[in-house]
Each structure stands twice: as structure tokens, then as C-alpha cells.
Amino acid sequence: MTPDHGRFLSELSEKERTLLILREELYEGSWKEMILDLSARLQKGPQVFELTETIEADLERIEELAKYENEHDINLGDYLEDEN
């Protein structure tokens, strides 16, 4: 891991880190599958406003994490264990 990637990973918020861990554990490392699942949850009907806001915020966080991974051609999930 480069120092820049290490710094990026260490500066993730708790929510960003949680999304990254969930992607690895529940969605087999796929942002696409996670986005599809969260989007489907938004479409299913009446939601508590707070839940809708949380999902929308998570989708924005995912977009930023995926952008970083794409720009640097890395998988941040590969470095989760290295950081601990």
C-alpha cells in the first residue's frame, strides 16, 4: 500500500469504513451489487424519512469510495486487514 492510499484509508469516516467492510463481507467486494441493493430498498415504498436520508447519504459515500478506487486502480478492501 502506498503512503497516499494508507492516508486515505486512515482518514475514512466510521460510516465509510463500515460501507467498505459491508461491501467485502456481504456483497463479495462489489459496489455495483451494494448500490443495486440500497437502491432497491429506496424503491420499495414508504420509508421512514431518516432511513431514506441514510441510504441516500450512503450511496453518495459509495460513489466517492468507488471513484477513488477507480482513479487509483485499487481495491481498498484488500488493505483493511493491513491497517489494523
PDB file of N, CA, C and O in Angstrom:
ATOM      1  N   MET A   1       0.858  -1.170   0.000  1.00  0.00           N
ATOM      2  CA  MET A   1       0.000   0.000   0.000  1.00  0.00           C
ATOM      3  C   MET A   1       0.903   1.232   0.000  1.00  0.00           C
ATOM      4  O   MET A   1       1.868   1.315   0.760  1.00  0.00           O
ATOM      5  N   THR A   2       0.574   2.170  -0.855  1.00  0.00           N
ATOM      6  CA  THR A   2       1.354   3.403  -0.889  1.00  0.00           C
ATOM      7  C   THR A   2       0.975   4.284   0.301  1.00  0.00           C
ATOM      8  O   THR A   2      -0.104   4.126   0.872  1.00  0.00           O
ATOM      9  N   PRO A   3       1.851   5.200   0.673  1.00  0.00           N
ATOM     10  CA  PRO A   3       1.507   6.116   1.768  1.00  0.00           C
ATOM     11  C   PRO A   3       0.223   6.907   1.500  1.00  0.00           C
ATOM     12  O   PRO A   3      -0.549   7.164   2.424  1.00  0.00           O
ATOM     13  N   ASP A   4      -0.006   7.290   0.248  1.00  0.00           N
ATOM     14  CA  ASP A   4      -1.228   8.038  -0.085  1.00  0.00           C
ATOM     15  C   ASP A   4      -2.472   7.195   0.157  1.00  0.00           C
ATOM     16  O   ASP A   4      -3.462   7.687   0.700  1.00  0.00           O
ATOM     17  N   HIS A   5      -2.425   5.933  -0.242  1.00  0.00           N
ATOM     18  CA  HIS A   5      -3.571   5.047  -0.025  1.00  0.00           C
ATOM     19  C   HIS A   5      -3.771   4.786   1.463  1.00  0.00           C
ATOM     20  O   HIS A   5      -4.902   4.740   1.946  1.00  0.00           O
ATOM     21  N   GLY A   6      -2.677   4.617   2.181  1.00  0.00           N
ATOM     22  CA  GLY A   6      -2.762   4.410   3.619  1.00  0.00           C
ATOM     23  C   GLY A   6      -3.383   5.611   4.309  1.00  0.00           C
ATOM     24  O   GLY A   6      -4.203   5.457   5.214  1.00  0.00           O
ATOM     25  N   ARG A   7      -2.996   6.803   3.886  1.00  0.00           N
ATOM     26  CA  ARG A   7      -3.557   8.019   4.468  1.00  0.00           C
ATOM     27  C   ARG A   7      -5.044   8.114   4.158  1.00  0.00           C
ATOM     28  O   ARG A   7      -5.852   8.428   5.033  1.00  0.00           O
ATOM     29  N   PHE A   8      -5.401   7.838   2.899  1.00  0.00           N
ATOM     30  CA  PHE A   8      -6.816   7.886   2.505  1.00  0.00           C
ATOM     31  C   PHE A   8      -7.622   6.927   3.369  1.00  0.00           C
ATOM     32  O   PHE A   8      -8.670   7.294   3.901  1.00  0.00           O
ATOM     33  N   LEU A   9      -7.139   5.713   3.506  1.00  0.00           N
ATOM     34  CA  LEU A   9      -7.847   4.691   4.289  1.00  0.00           C
ATOM     35  C   LEU A   9      -7.942   5.094   5.763  1.00  0.00           C
ATOM     36  O   LEU A   9      -8.979   4.900   6.397  1.00  0.00           O
ATOM     37  N   SER A  10      -6.882   5.643   6.293  1.00  0.00           N
ATOM     38  CA  SER A  10      -6.897   6.026   7.714  1.00  0.00           C
ATOM     39  C   SER A  10      -7.813   7.213   7.983  1.00  0.00           C
ATOM     40  O   SER A  10      -8.254   7.410   9.116  1.00  0.00           O
ATOM     41  N   GLU A  11      -8.101   8.000   6.964  1.00  0.00           N
ATOM     42  CA  GLU A  11      -8.948   9.173   7.132  1.00  0.00           C
ATOM     43  C   GLU A  11     -10.425   8.904   6.833  1.00  0.00           C
ATOM     44  O   GLU A  11     -11.248   9.819   6.885  1.00  0.00           O
ATOM     45  N   LEU A  12     -10.759   7.652   6.523  1.00  0.00           N
ATOM     46  CA  LEU A  12     -12.159   7.331   6.269  1.00  0.00           C
ATOM     47  C   LEU A  12     -12.980   7.531   7.535  1.00  0.00           C
ATOM     48  O   LEU A  12     -12.523   7.247   8.643  1.00  0.00           O
ATOM     49  N   SER A  13     -14.195   8.023   7.350  1.00  0.00           N
ATOM     50  CA  SER A  13     -15.103   8.142   8.491  1.00  0.00           C
ATOM     51  C   SER A  13     -15.550   6.740   8.907  1.00  0.00           C
ATOM     52  O   SER A  13     -15.360   5.768   8.177  1.00  0.00           O
ATOM     53  N   GLU A  14     -16.138   6.661  10.077  1.00  0.00           N
ATOM     54  CA  GLU A  14     -16.647   5.361  10.541  1.00  0.00           C
ATOM     55  C   GLU A  14     -17.696   4.822   9.567  1.00  0.00           C
ATOM     56  O   GLU A  14     -17.735   3.620   9.306  1.00  0.00           O
ATOM     57  N   LYS A  15     -18.535   5.687   9.034  1.00  0.00           N
ATOM     58  CA  LYS A  15     -19.569   5.252   8.094  1.00  0.00           C
ATOM     59  C   LYS A  15     -18.958   4.756   6.790  1.00  0.00           C
ATOM     60  O   LYS A  15     -19.413   3.754   6.238  1.00  0.00           O
ATOM     61  N   GLU A  16     -17.933   5.441   6.292  1.00  0.00           N
ATOM     62  CA  GLU A  16     -17.267   4.988   5.071  1.00  0.00           C
ATOM     63  C   GLU A  16     -16.598   3.637   5.298  1.00  0.00           C
ATOM     64  O   GLU A  16     -16.696   2.736   4.466  1.00  0.00           O
ATOM     65  N   ARG A  17     -15.931   3.510   6.413  1.00  0.00           N
ATOM     66  CA  ARG A  17     -15.259   2.247   6.746  1.00  0.00           C
ATOM     67  C   ARG A  17     -16.278   1.112   6.851  1.00  0.00           C
ATOM     68  O   ARG A  17     -16.035   0.008   6.364  1.00  0.00           O
ATOM     69  N   THR A  18     -17.418   1.386   7.486  1.00  0.00           N
ATOM     70  CA  THR A  18     -18.475   0.381   7.619  1.00  0.00           C
ATOM     71  C   THR A  18     -18.979  -0.045   6.250  1.00  0.00           C
ATOM     72  O   THR A  18     -19.188  -1.234   6.010  1.00  0.00           O
ATOM     73  N   LEU A  19     -19.177   0.908   5.352  1.00  0.00           N
ATOM     74  CA  LEU A  19     -19.623   0.565   3.996  1.00  0.00           C
ATOM     75  C   LEU A  19     -18.606  -0.321   3.300  1.00  0.00           C
ATOM     76  O   LEU A  19     -18.972  -1.285   2.628  1.00  0.00           O
ATOM     77  N   LEU A  20     -17.347  -0.001   3.458  1.00  0.00           N
ATOM     78  CA  LEU A  20     -16.294  -0.795   2.840  1.00  0.00           C
ATOM     79  C   LEU A  20     -16.281  -2.223   3.394  1.00  0.00           C
ATOM     80  O   LEU A  20     -16.145  -3.184   2.637  1.00  0.00           O
ATOM     81  N   ILE A  21     -16.421  -2.355   4.704  1.00  0.00           N
ATOM     82  CA  ILE A  21     -16.455  -3.684   5.329  1.00  0.00           C
ATOM     83  C   ILE A  21     -17.684  -4.463   4.870  1.00  0.00           C
ATOM     84  O   ILE A  21     -17.586  -5.648   4.554  1.00  0.00           O
ATOM     85  N   LEU A  22     -18.842  -3.800   4.833  1.00  0.00           N
ATOM     86  CA  LEU A  22     -20.067  -4.472   4.373  1.00  0.00           C
ATOM     87  C   LEU A  22     -19.939  -4.926   2.928  1.00  0.00           C
ATOM     88  O   LEU A  22     -20.380  -6.019   2.571  1.00  0.00           O
ATOM     89  N   ARG A  23     -19.334  -4.083   2.099  1.00  0.00           N
ATOM     90  CA  ARG A  23     -19.144  -4.471   0.693  1.00  0.00           C
ATOM     91  C   ARG A  23     -18.332  -5.754   0.615  1.00  0.00           C
ATOM     92  O   ARG A  23     -18.664  -6.660  -0.149  1.00  0.00           O
ATOM     93  N   GLU A  24     -17.273  -5.829   1.402  1.00  0.00           N
ATOM     94  CA  GLU A  24     -16.412  -7.012   1.372  1.00  0.00           C
ATOM     95  C   GLU A  24     -17.131  -8.250   1.906  1.00  0.00           C
ATOM     96  O   GLU A  24     -17.008  -9.337   1.341  1.00  0.00           O
ATOM     97  N   GLU A  25     -17.878  -8.081   2.988  1.00  0.00           N
ATOM     98  CA  GLU A  25     -18.471  -9.234   3.664  1.00  0.00           C
ATOM     99  C   GLU A  25     -19.822  -9.672   3.096  1.00  0.00           C
ATOM    100  O   GLU A  25     -20.118 -10.866   3.065  1.00  0.00           O
ATOM    101  N   LEU A  26     -20.636  -8.727   2.651  1.00  0.00           N
ATOM    102  CA  LEU A  26     -21.990  -9.074   2.210  1.00  0.00           C
ATOM    103  C   LEU A  26     -22.180  -9.050   0.692  1.00  0.00           C
ATOM    104  O   LEU A  26     -23.076  -9.710   0.165  1.00  0.00           O
ATOM    105  N   TYR A  27     -21.354  -8.305   0.008  1.00  0.00           N
ATOM    106  CA  TYR A  27     -21.555  -8.129  -1.436  1.00  0.00           C
ATOM    107  C   TYR A  27     -20.352  -8.620  -2.246  1.00  0.00           C
ATOM    108  O   TYR A  27     -20.169  -8.224  -3.397  1.00  0.00           O
ATOM    109  N   GLU A  28     -19.551  -9.466  -1.648  1.00  0.00           N
ATOM    110  CA  GLU A  28     -18.406 -10.086  -2.315  1.00  0.00           C
ATOM    111  C   GLU A  28     -17.515  -9.071  -3.025  1.00  0.00           C
ATOM    112  O   GLU A  28     -17.006  -9.327  -4.116  1.00  0.00           O
ATOM    113  N   GLY A  29     -17.335  -7.904  -2.380  1.00  0.00           N
ATOM    114  CA  GLY A  29     -16.439  -6.884  -2.919  1.00  0.00           C
ATOM    115  C   GLY A  29     -17.018  -6.044  -4.036  1.00  0.00           C
ATOM    116  O   GLY A  29     -16.270  -5.335  -4.710  1.00  0.00           O
ATOM    117  N   SER A  30     -18.315  -6.096  -4.259  1.00  0.00           N
ATOM    118  CA  SER A  30     -18.930  -5.414  -5.396  1.00  0.00           C
ATOM    119  C   SER A  30     -19.719  -4.173  -4.975  1.00  0.00           C
ATOM    120  O   SER A  30     -20.742  -4.270  -4.295  1.00  0.00           O
ATOM    121  N   TRP A  31     -19.224  -3.005  -5.391  1.00  0.00           N
ATOM    122  CA  TRP A  31     -20.012  -1.783  -5.165  1.00  0.00           C
ATOM    123  C   TRP A  31     -21.315  -1.861  -5.946  1.00  0.00           C
ATOM    124  O   TRP A  31     -22.359  -1.422  -5.463  1.00  0.00           O
ATOM    125  N   LYS A  32     -21.258  -2.416  -7.147  1.00  0.00           N
ATOM    126  CA  LYS A  32     -22.444  -2.478  -8.002  1.00  0.00           C
ATOM    127  C   LYS A  32     -23.581  -3.218  -7.303  1.00  0.00           C
ATOM    128  O   LYS A  32     -24.717  -2.745  -7.292  1.00  0.00           O
ATOM    129  N   GLU A  33     -23.279  -4.376  -6.722  1.00  0.00           N
ATOM    130  CA  GLU A  33     -24.307  -5.151  -6.027  1.00  0.00           C
ATOM    131  C   GLU A  33     -24.849  -4.396  -4.819  1.00  0.00           C
ATOM    132  O   GLU A  33     -26.047  -4.432  -4.538  1.00  0.00           O
ATOM    133  N   MET A  34     -23.972  -3.726  -4.121  1.00  0.00           N
ATOM    134  CA  MET A  34     -24.392  -2.961  -2.946  1.00  0.00           C
ATOM    135  C   MET A  34     -25.295  -1.790  -3.354  1.00  0.00           C
ATOM    136  O   MET A  34     -26.312  -1.531  -2.711  1.00  0.00           O
ATOM    137  N   ILE A  35     -24.919  -1.097  -4.413  1.00  0.00           N
ATOM    138  CA  ILE A  35     -25.724   0.019  -4.920  1.00  0.00           C
ATOM    139  C   ILE A  35     -27.089  -0.476  -5.370  1.00  0.00           C
ATOM    140  O   ILE A  35     -28.105   0.156  -5.082  1.00  0.00           O
ATOM    141  N   LEU A  36     -27.119  -1.600  -6.073  1.00  0.00           N
ATOM    142  CA  LEU A  36     -28.393  -2.165  -6.522  1.00  0.00           C
ATOM    143  C   LEU A  36     -29.296  -2.490  -5.337  1.00  0.00           C
ATOM    144  O   LEU A  36     -30.495  -2.210  -5.369  1.00  0.00           O
ATOM    145  N   ASP A  37     -28.724  -3.076  -4.299  1.00  0.00           N
ATOM    146  CA  ASP A  37     -29.492  -3.436  -3.112  1.00  0.00           C
ATOM    147  C   ASP A  37     -30.033  -2.190  -2.408  1.00  0.00           C
ATOM    148  O   ASP A  37     -31.220  -2.132  -2.085  1.00  0.00           O
ATOM    149  N   LEU A  38     -29.189  -1.207  -2.171  1.00  0.00           N
ATOM    150  CA  LEU A  38     -29.641   0.011  -1.489  1.00  0.00           C
ATOM    151  C   LEU A  38     -30.670   0.772  -2.315  1.00  0.00           C
ATOM    152  O   LEU A  38     -31.640   1.303  -1.774  1.00  0.00           O
ATOM    153  N   SER A  39     -30.459   0.822  -3.614  1.00  0.00           N
ATOM    154  CA  SER A  39     -31.425   1.498  -4.498  1.00  0.00           C
ATOM    155  C   SER A  39     -32.772   0.793  -4.473  1.00  0.00           C
ATOM    156  O   SER A  39     -33.819   1.441  -4.466  1.00  0.00           O
ATOM    157  N   ALA A  40     -32.743  -0.526  -4.461  1.00  0.00           N
ATOM    158  CA  ALA A  40     -33.990  -1.294  -4.403  1.00  0.00           C
ATOM    159  C   ALA A  40     -34.725  -1.021  -3.099  1.00  0.00           C
ATOM    160  O   ALA A  40     -35.952  -0.931  -3.076  1.00  0.00           O
ATOM    161  N   ARG A  41     -33.975  -0.890  -2.023  1.00  0.00           N
ATOM    162  CA  ARG A  41     -34.598  -0.587  -0.729  1.00  0.00           C
ATOM    163  C   ARG A  41     -35.292   0.768  -0.760  1.00  0.00           C
ATOM    164  O   ARG A  41     -36.341   0.942  -0.140  1.00  0.00           O
ATOM    165  N   LEU A  42     -34.717   1.724  -1.474  1.00  0.00           N
ATOM    166  CA  LEU A  42     -35.339   3.044  -1.599  1.00  0.00           C
ATOM    167  C   LEU A  42     -36.643   2.977  -2.393  1.00  0.00           C
ATOM    168  O   LEU A  42     -37.579   3.733  -2.135  1.00  0.00           O
ATOM    169  N   GLN A  43     -36.691   2.066  -3.358  1.00  0.00           N
ATOM    170  CA  GLN A  43     -37.841   1.970  -4.262  1.00  0.00           C
ATOM    171  C   GLN A  43     -39.001   1.166  -3.685  1.00  0.00           C
ATOM    172  O   GLN A  43     -40.088   1.173  -4.262  1.00  0.00           O
ATOM    173  N   LYS A  44     -38.805   0.482  -2.579  1.00  0.00           N
ATOM    174  CA  LYS A  44     -39.808  -0.461  -2.074  1.00  0.00           C
ATOM    175  C   LYS A  44     -41.029   0.171  -1.430  1.00  0.00           C
ATOM    176  O   LYS A  44     -41.945  -0.553  -1.039  1.00  0.00           O
ATOM    177  N   GLY A  45     -41.078   1.453  -1.308  1.00  0.00           N
ATOM    178  CA  GLY A  45     -42.289   2.031  -0.746  1.00  0.00           C
ATOM    179  C   GLY A  45     -42.031   2.901   0.451  1.00  0.00           C
ATOM    180  O   GLY A  45     -40.918   3.386   0.658  1.00  0.00           O
ATOM    181  N   PRO A  46     -43.068   3.098   1.240  1.00  0.00           N
ATOM    182  CA  PRO A  46     -42.956   4.039   2.355  1.00  0.00           C
ATOM    183  C   PRO A  46     -41.772   3.712   3.256  1.00  0.00           C
ATOM    184  O   PRO A  46     -41.600   2.582   3.714  1.00  0.00           O
ATOM    185  N   GLN A  47     -40.987   4.712   3.487  1.00  0.00           N
ATOM    186  CA  GLN A  47     -39.810   4.561   4.330  1.00  0.00           C
ATOM    187  C   GLN A  47     -39.835   5.649   5.397  1.00  0.00           C
ATOM    188  O   GLN A  47     -40.415   6.717   5.203  1.00  0.00           O
ATOM    189  N   VAL A  48     -39.225   5.371   6.476  1.00  0.00           N
ATOM    190  CA  VAL A  48     -39.001   6.403   7.471  1.00  0.00           C
ATOM    191  C   VAL A  48     -38.045   7.406   6.834  1.00  0.00           C
ATOM    192  O   VAL A  48     -37.044   7.017   6.231  1.00  0.00           O
ATOM    193  N   PHE A  49     -38.347   8.679   6.965  1.00  0.00           N
ATOM    194  CA  PHE A  49     -37.551   9.719   6.316  1.00  0.00           C
ATOM    195  C   PHE A  49     -36.068   9.576   6.653  1.00  0.00           C
ATOM    196  O   PHE A  49     -35.212   9.722   5.781  1.00  0.00           O
ATOM    197  N   GLU A  50     -35.772   9.291   7.912  1.00  0.00           N
ATOM    198  CA  GLU A  50     -34.382   9.163   8.348  1.00  0.00           C
ATOM    199  C   GLU A  50     -33.675   8.028   7.608  1.00  0.00           C
ATOM    200  O   GLU A  50     -32.510   8.163   7.233  1.00  0.00           O
ATOM    201  N   LEU A  51     -34.369   6.916   7.398  1.00  0.00           N
ATOM    202  CA  LEU A  51     -33.783   5.791   6.676  1.00  0.00           C
ATOM    203  C   LEU A  51     -33.487   6.179   5.232  1.00  0.00           C
ATOM    204  O   LEU A  51     -32.432   5.833   4.699  1.00  0.00           O
ATOM    205  N   THR A  52     -34.405   6.891   4.604  1.00  0.00           N
ATOM    206  CA  THR A  52     -34.197   7.346   3.232  1.00  0.00           C
ATOM    207  C   THR A  52     -32.968   8.245   3.155  1.00  0.00           C
ATOM    208  O   THR A  52     -32.145   8.106   2.250  1.00  0.00           O
ATOM    209  N   GLU A  53     -32.851   9.161   4.101  1.00  0.00           N
ATOM    210  CA  GLU A  53     -31.683  10.054   4.125  1.00  0.00           C
ATOM    211  C   GLU A  53     -30.393   9.264   4.304  1.00  0.00           C
ATOM    212  O   GLU A  53     -29.383   9.564   3.668  1.00  0.00           O
ATOM    213  N   THR A  54     -30.429   8.264   5.162  1.00  0.00           N
ATOM    214  CA  THR A  54     -29.240   7.455   5.421  1.00  0.00           C
ATOM    215  C   THR A  54     -28.825   6.697   4.171  1.00  0.00           C
ATOM    216  O   THR A  54     -27.643   6.677   3.826  1.00  0.00           O
ATOM    217  N   ILE A  55     -29.767   6.081   3.494  1.00  0.00           N
ATOM    218  CA  ILE A  55     -29.449   5.331   2.271  1.00  0.00           C
ATOM    219  C   ILE A  55     -28.897   6.273   1.211  1.00  0.00           C
ATOM    220  O   ILE A  55     -27.909   5.951   0.552  1.00  0.00           O
ATOM    221  N   GLU A  56     -29.518   7.419   1.043  1.00  0.00           N
ATOM    222  CA  GLU A  56     -29.034   8.378   0.046  1.00  0.00           C
ATOM    223  C   GLU A  56     -27.622   8.852   0.376  1.00  0.00           C
ATOM    224  O   GLU A  56     -26.787   8.982  -0.519  1.00  0.00           O
ATOM    225  N   ALA A  57     -27.351   9.110   1.651  1.00  0.00           N
ATOM    226  CA  ALA A  57     -26.006   9.522   2.064  1.00  0.00           C
ATOM    227  C   ALA A  57     -25.008   8.388   1.841  1.00  0.00           C
ATOM    228  O   ALA A  57     -23.880   8.630   1.411  1.00  0.00           O
ATOM    229  N   ASP A  58     -25.418   7.151   2.133  1.00  0.00           N
ATOM    230  CA  ASP A  58     -24.540   6.004   1.901  1.00  0.00           C
ATOM    231  C   ASP A  58     -24.223   5.853   0.419  1.00  0.00           C
ATOM    232  O   ASP A  58     -23.087   5.545   0.059  1.00  0.00           O
ATOM    233  N   LEU A  59     -25.204   6.066  -0.439  1.00  0.00           N
ATOM    234  CA  LEU A  59     -24.962   5.976  -1.883  1.00  0.00           C
ATOM    235  C   LEU A  59     -23.953   7.032  -2.328  1.00  0.00           C
ATOM    236  O   LEU A  59     -23.132   6.768  -3.207  1.00  0.00           O
ATOM    237  N   GLU A  60     -24.002   8.210  -1.740  1.00  0.00           N
ATOM    238  CA  GLU A  60     -23.013   9.246  -2.058  1.00  0.00           C
ATOM    239  C   GLU A  60     -21.628   8.843  -1.570  1.00  0.00           C
ATOM    240  O   GLU A  60     -20.638   9.047  -2.273  1.00  0.00           O
ATOM    241  N   ARG A  61     -21.553   8.275  -0.376  1.00  0.00           N
ATOM    242  CA  ARG A  61     -20.269   7.802   0.149  1.00  0.00           C
ATOM    243  C   ARG A  61     -19.687   6.707  -0.740  1.00  0.00           C
ATOM    244  O   ARG A  61     -18.492   6.702  -1.036  1.00  0.00           O
ATOM    245  N   ILE A  62     -20.541   5.789  -1.158  1.00  0.00           N
ATOM    246  CA  ILE A  62     -20.098   4.702  -2.038  1.00  0.00           C
ATOM    247  C   ILE A  62     -19.546   5.275  -3.340  1.00  0.00           C
ATOM    248  O   ILE A  62     -18.517   4.817  -3.836  1.00  0.00           O
ATOM    249  N   GLU A  63     -20.220   6.262  -3.884  1.00  0.00           N
ATOM    250  CA  GLU A  63     -19.760   6.881  -5.135  1.00  0.00           C
ATOM    251  C   GLU A  63     -18.341   7.437  -4.969  1.00  0.00           C
ATOM    252  O   GLU A  63     -17.501   7.274  -5.855  1.00  0.00           O
ATOM    253  N   GLU A  64     -18.079   8.088  -3.842  1.00  0.00           N
ATOM    254  CA  GLU A  64     -16.747   8.655  -3.600  1.00  0.00           C
ATOM    255  C   GLU A  64     -15.696   7.563  -3.405  1.00  0.00           C
ATOM    256  O   GLU A  64     -14.587   7.666  -3.930  1.00  0.00           O
ATOM    257  N   LEU A  65     -16.039   6.528  -2.662  1.00  0.00           N
ATOM    258  CA  LEU A  65     -15.096   5.420  -2.451  1.00  0.00           C
ATOM    259  C   LEU A  65     -14.791   4.705  -3.765  1.00  0.00           C
ATOM    260  O   LEU A  65     -13.635   4.395  -4.055  1.00  0.00           O
ATOM    261  N   ALA A  66     -15.820   4.448  -4.550  1.00  0.00           N
ATOM    262  CA  ALA A  66     -15.640   3.774  -5.839  1.00  0.00           C
ATOM    263  C   ALA A  66     -14.814   4.646  -6.790  1.00  0.00           C
ATOM    264  O   ALA A  66     -13.985   4.141  -7.547  1.00  0.00           O
ATOM    265  N   LYS A  67     -15.049   5.943  -6.741  1.00  0.00           N
ATOM    266  CA  LYS A  67     -14.281   6.875  -7.588  1.00  0.00           C
ATOM    267  C   LYS A  67     -12.800   6.795  -7.243  1.00  0.00           C
ATOM    268  O   LYS A  67     -11.951   6.721  -8.131  1.00  0.00           O
ATOM    269  N   TYR A  68     -12.495   6.812  -5.948  1.00  0.00           N
ATOM    270  CA  TYR A  68     -11.096   6.719  -5.520  1.00  0.00           C
ATOM    271  C   TYR A  68     -10.480   5.409  -6.012  1.00  0.00           C
ATOM    272  O   TYR A  68      -9.378   5.397  -6.560  1.00  0.00           O
ATOM    273  N   GLU A  69     -11.200   4.317  -5.811  1.00  0.00           N
ATOM    274  CA  GLU A  69     -10.681   3.016  -6.253  1.00  0.00           C
ATOM    275  C   GLU A  69     -10.447   2.998  -7.761  1.00  0.00           C
ATOM    276  O   GLU A  69      -9.417   2.505  -8.222  1.00  0.00           O
ATOM    277  N   ASN A  70     -11.379   3.522  -8.518  1.00  0.00           N
ATOM    278  CA  ASN A  70     -11.239   3.535  -9.977  1.00  0.00           C
ATOM    279  C   ASN A  70     -10.079   4.413 -10.429  1.00  0.00           C
ATOM    280  O   ASN A  70      -9.313   4.030 -11.313  1.00  0.00           O
ATOM    281  N   GLU A  71      -9.951   5.590  -9.821  1.00  0.00           N
ATOM    282  CA  GLU A  71      -8.877   6.511 -10.202  1.00  0.00           C
ATOM    283  C   GLU A  71      -7.497   5.936  -9.905  1.00  0.00           C
ATOM    284  O   GLU A  71      -6.537   6.231 -10.617  1.00  0.00           O
ATOM    285  N   HIS A  72      -7.390   5.118  -8.861  1.00  0.00           N
ATOM    286  CA  HIS A  72      -6.097   4.589  -8.445  1.00  0.00           C
ATOM    287  C   HIS A  72      -5.932   3.102  -8.749  1.00  0.00           C
ATOM    288  O   HIS A  72      -4.922   2.493  -8.396  1.00  0.00           O
ATOM    289  N   ASP A  73      -6.929   2.530  -9.402  1.00  0.00           N
ATOM    290  CA  ASP A  73      -6.897   1.123  -9.794  1.00  0.00           C
ATOM    291  C   ASP A  73      -6.530   0.217  -8.611  1.00  0.00           C
ATOM    292  O   ASP A  73      -5.621  -0.608  -8.694  1.00  0.00           O
ATOM    293  N   ILE A  74      -7.271   0.400  -7.500  1.00  0.00           N
ATOM    294  CA  ILE A  74      -7.038  -0.420  -6.312  1.00  0.00           C
ATOM    295  C   ILE A  74      -8.375  -0.889  -5.743  1.00  0.00           C
ATOM    296  O   ILE A  74      -9.438  -0.406  -6.133  1.00  0.00           O
ATOM    297  N   ASN A  75      -8.298  -1.823  -4.831  1.00  0.00           N
ATOM    298  CA  ASN A  75      -9.447  -2.281  -4.067  1.00  0.00           C
ATOM    299  C   ASN A  75      -9.123  -1.998  -2.603  1.00  0.00           C
ATOM    300  O   ASN A  75      -8.298  -2.690  -2.006  1.00  0.00           O
ATOM    301  N   LEU A  76      -9.758  -0.997  -2.029  1.00  0.00           N
ATOM    302  CA  LEU A  76      -9.476  -0.631  -0.643  1.00  0.00           C
ATOM    303  C   LEU A  76      -9.727  -1.781   0.320  1.00  0.00           C
ATOM    304  O   LEU A  76      -9.096  -1.861   1.374  1.00  0.00           O
ATOM    305  N   GLY A  77     -10.637  -2.662  -0.032  1.00  0.00           N
ATOM    306  CA  GLY A  77     -10.921  -3.815   0.806  1.00  0.00           C
ATOM    307  C   GLY A  77      -9.706  -4.698   1.020  1.00  0.00           C
ATOM    308  O   GLY A  77      -9.593  -5.366   2.048  1.00  0.00           O
ATOM    309  N   ASP A  78      -8.791  -4.706   0.048  1.00  0.00           N
ATOM    310  CA  ASP A  78      -7.573  -5.501   0.177  1.00  0.00           C
ATOM    311  C   ASP A  78      -6.675  -4.995   1.298  1.00  0.00           C
ATOM    312  O   ASP A  78      -5.819  -5.728   1.793  1.00  0.00           O
ATOM    313  N   TYR A  79      -6.870  -3.755   1.693  1.00  0.00           N
ATOM    314  CA  TYR A  79      -5.989  -3.133   2.678  1.00  0.00           C
ATOM    315  C   TYR A  79      -6.608  -3.001   4.061  1.00  0.00           C
ATOM    316  O   TYR A  79      -5.961  -2.485   4.973  1.00  0.00           O
ATOM    317  N   LEU A  80      -7.820  -3.446   4.237  1.00  0.00           N
ATOM    318  CA  LEU A  80      -8.470  -3.314   5.536  1.00  0.00           C
ATOM    319  C   LEU A  80      -7.699  -4.033   6.635  1.00  0.00           C
ATOM    320  O   LEU A  80      -7.498  -3.471   7.712  1.00  0.00           O
ATOM    321  N   GLU A  81      -7.272  -5.242   6.389  1.00  0.00           N
ATOM    322  CA  GLU A  81      -6.559  -6.011   7.395  1.00  0.00           C
ATOM    323  C   GLU A  81      -5.173  -5.432   7.656  1.00  0.00           C
ATOM    324  O   GLU A  81      -4.685  -5.472   8.786  1.00  0.00           O
ATOM    325  N   ASP A  82      -4.536  -4.893   6.614  1.00  0.00           N
ATOM    326  CA  ASP A  82      -3.191  -4.326   6.772  1.00  0.00           C
ATOM    327  C   ASP A  82      -3.191  -3.149   7.736  1.00  0.00           C
ATOM    328  O   ASP A  82      -2.190  -2.873   8.397  1.00  0.00           O
ATOM    329  N   GLU A  83      -4.310  -2.469   7.808  1.00  0.00           N
ATOM    330  CA  GLU A  83      -4.382  -1.254   8.600  1.00  0.00           C
ATOM    331  C   GLU A  83      -4.476  -1.541  10.088  1.00  0.00           C
ATOM    332  O   GLU A  83      -4.009  -0.745  10.902  1.00  0.00           O
ATOM    333  N   ASN A  84      -5.076  -2.670  10.454  1.00  0.00           N
ATOM    334  CA  ASN A  84      -5.293  -2.974  11.885  1.00  0.00           C
ATOM    335  C   ASN A  84      -4.037  -3.445  12.561  1.00  0.00           C
ATOM    336  O   ASN A  84      -4.053  -3.739  13.756  1.00  0.00           O
TER     337      ASN A  84
END
